[in-house]
Amino acid sequence: MNYSTHQHTAKKLKQSHAKQHRPPPHSTRAPPPPAAAPPPPAMGVDYYKVLQVDRSAKDDDLKKAYRKLAMKWHPDKNPNNKKDAEAKFKQISEAYDVLSDPQKRQVYDVYGEEGLKGQVQPPGAGGFSGMSGDGGGGGGTASYRFNPRSADDIFSEFFGHSSPFGGMGGLGGMGGMGERGGSGFPRGIFGEDIFGSFRNSTAGEGSGNAPRKGTAIERTLPCSLEDLYKGTTKKMKISRDVIESSGRPTTVEEILTIEIKPGWKKGTKITFPEKGNEQRGVIPADLVFIIDEKPHSVFKRDGNDLIVTQKLSLAEALTGYTAQVTTLDGRNLTIPISSVISPTYEEVVKGEGMPIPKEPARRGNLKMKFNIKFPARLTAEQKTGVKRYLTS
């Protein structure tokens, strides 16, 4: 009796236990979404703090913050603290790169830097623009790789200042700092006056969406006085970066032809529009050649006039002198001077100066100055004779 009751009771307990652990009927309802991850500061670098902006910062706020901090921390602006400045500059660039991209920023806001870089697996992550697959056999972790070279690209999008000439142009990669002894930017390009011009040029950009034209690149073009007298043609070979249709930069070589007009002066500018390096978000800079005049062994230039100095003896200065001058175009001029030539005397030969660019038929004048050689000493007899002739 007791055994039967015990067996019956055990059976009921077993049935009750089975009922309690019976699996629920199949349901198609999705499981509740996982709780949001803690804010990024607990999961890596706080990019908002790096740029010194609020988490609600708009695109304009990010641009303004980046400009200010990039100018402050660029390695070439911190020669006495270059190593720390390089690290800070790259971090500022990385922060802007992430927060200015809506998709990257969305992932970062939820999962932080670690999730953005693939160290935390976002549920259902399938990758997005700007991301690259970094998964093994797990499921294709979406990860963000910040290429250090992007620091230069970002900076050039804001400030675009580079030369089109081979070995001098472009902004080098941050990864090459050690090899180039700097931040990858050409030495001397970031002097105080250049930074001042950057500040002035960016002050009125507004949202910064409109492309800005790069600062004109100026190079001197040395010319002989003969070149500027007769006119000539010069060919300049340049190399510059251009953006291919695929979006990749490539270096091309070009030959520029410069027609030097007769009469051009030192300081004359020849502009080749938009022949600077091509960069994203920046209209290529103009390439400007500035005429420079080489010194000449015989002539000096004074505006449209030419000056030549003749050496002669005191006897020639007193009794008459015939000057012989070979012009810049190879003609020989014979100029007789019957007047007494004093140290301050000037003989003017009209129409034998430099061509006048705006009036090709006209020329300036040739001005002749004189260097009179006086005798080192005279005998008593010579002195008497000179005195007699000069006073009679």
Secondary structure, DSSP 8 states (H G I E B T S, - for coil): -HHHHHHHHHHHHHHHHHHHT------------------GGGGS--HHHHHT--TT--HHHHHHHHHHHHHHH-GGG-GGGHHHHHHHHHHHHHHHHHHTSHHHHHHHHHHHHHHHTTSS--TT----TT-EE--SSSS--EE----TTHHHHHHHHHH-----STTT-S---GGGHHHHTSSSS-TTTT-HHHHHHHHHHHTT-TTS-S-EE---EEEEEEE-HHHHHH-EEEEEEEEEEEE-TTS-EEEEEEEEEEEE-TT--TT-EEEETT-S--BTTEE---EEEEEEE---SSEEEETTEEEEEEEEEHHHHHH-EEEEEE-TTS-EEEEEE-S---TT-EEEETT-S-EETTEEEEE--EEEEEEEE--S---HHHHHHHHHHHH-
